[in-house]
Structures are given as structure tokens and as C-alpha cells.
Amino acid sequence: MSDAPSPAVIEFRRLYAADRELYTVLVRELARNPSESLIVMGLWLWFEREGIPEVIGRISSFCPKLINRLAEESVLCLDVVRNPNPGGPTKPVPIPVLCAFLETKLYPLFLCSYYGRMAAFHEVHKLVSNIYIPAMSDIMERARRGELIGPGRALSLSRLNVDFGPAEDIVDVLDREMDRYERMIYVLFPANVEPAITEVEVRQFLTMWFGLCVDTVHVHEAGPAELPVYARICLRSTGYLKVMLDRTNSNRVLIDGKTVWLLRSLPRDNRIPMPCGCLASECSITAPCPHRRNL
């Protein structure tokens, strides 16, 4: 019997490619507990569902130090959420960076309300069960078997490199990373189109059409037998966003003959590129794509 994932699972994992890459950072680069990290990401996704925009996308673009700090404070937050005491926490929970990142005070939102905490608890676990376990199960199993830890790299040592020094202001780091995110766009690749578009091709295309606009390029790290889903581009200035994107914050372009999408943020629904380059909501088996005859 083959262990290859079904087409539905492959498409589901593609939809949550950024979430999968962030989860990999948590369990590999930061050597965090795989099960705990899944619930932490469930909390982040719940914040997003509650109306705080781009939580996963923004955290994915942050440096490992800041991701680790947000994860640590999220664990403290989850401890309060799981607290069965109706009176709530007896002393303030130190989550200043998480509150600054979310630009909201979590205490009035749900930490001080017993019913708010219970609602958050059930919603977070529902998101983990319905979305993140199906999307991350392969990565979680590899992490539990120790396959994501490089040779000679001890778990205890990997966490020592992500602490903030006494002279390093965490608020300055958050501001700097948020400034970088404001200058970011995504290049969303079409599904099942080989050979995969490379970092060099993305950089050359953007430079040829828009000048020396690129600061950094990060191509999604795909898993075994998978193709990259996107590239994350940090531009030199936010001014390039108006040139590259239209009023819908998107733009369809050709890179080496392959149709890709330039997007301000990754879609959180079924609007993912088909092999023809159209978005999934624009063409399907029941509504044939006008480009299909050219494939």
C-alpha cells in the first residue's frame, strides 16, 4: 500500500504552505515541542479568525528570535486559557510583545473572562483538529522521530541562540521586523508546474521590470516530493508596491513562460493558482479555463 498523500491532502497542504513552513521553523530551527507548537499555531490562527489581519503571514516573515519570543508568550497565554479557575489569573501574565504585535490588549478580549477563555479554548482546539493536524501531521511525525534535527545539533543548544541580549530592545526588533513586512510581497507559483521557479529567476524578473527593487528573496522550502508554493520578497521600499500591484493588491505575470501571481499577502481560502495560472475560483472542471487548451 502506497503512503503517498491523496490529491486532496496535497492541495490542502499547499493551501497552508506558509503555515507549514512556520511550523517547521518552530520544531526544527527553534527545536520547540511539536505538539505544543501545533496548539500555539492554533492560537495564532484563532487570532486571525477573530479579525487580527495577517497573523501567520507576519510571524512567518519574522526572525527566529522574535518568532521564539512570540511562541513563549503564546504558551503563557494558553496556560491562562486552560485555567479552570473562573476568577482568571491571580497576577498579570507577562505577554507584552504578543500584545504589541497584535496591537490589542488580550486581557479584556478573553483572558479575564471565564466564558471568553472557554470559547477560545474550544475554538483553538477545533482549528488544530480540523486544519493543523491534517495539514501538519507529516511534519509533526518527522519532528517526533528526530528527522528534522541536523546531524550533531543538540536540542538544548539550538534554543540558546535565540535569546535576546541585555542591550537588545525587543520592541526595536519588533518594529524593525514589522517594517520589513510592510515592504513584502509574495510570488505565488502555479501548482504542479515543473521545473520549479527558482530564486534567481524571481530576482531577475523583478529587477528587469522594476529595477533594483529587491532586498531579499525567500523561496518556500518545500517538503520531500513537493514543489515550492511561493516566494516571499522583501522590497527596498514600500513605493514599489503601488507599481507592482493593482487595486486588488494582486497582479498576474509571466516568469520564464510560467504564469504566477504577485500578491500583497497569501490567500487564506481556495484562491490558489491552477496549472494554467488562473486562480482556483476562476476556473475548474465544471467551468473550464479559457487557457486550458494552451496547456
Secondary structure, 3 states (H helix, E strand, C coil): CCCCCCHHHHHHHHHCHHHHHHHHHHHHHCCCCHHHHHHHHHHHHHHHHCCCCCHHHHHHHCCHHHHHHHHHHHHHHHHHHCCCCCCCCCCCCCCHHHHHHHCCCHHHHHHCCHHHHHHHHHHHHHHHHHHHHHHHHHHHHHHHCCCCCCCCCCHHHHCHHHCCCCCCCHHHHHHHHHHHHHCEEEEECCCCCCCCCCHHHHHHHHHHHHCCCEEEEEECCCCCCCCCCEEEEEECCCHHHHHHCCCCCEEEEEECCEEEEEECCCCCCCCCECCCCCECCCCCCCCCCCCHHHC
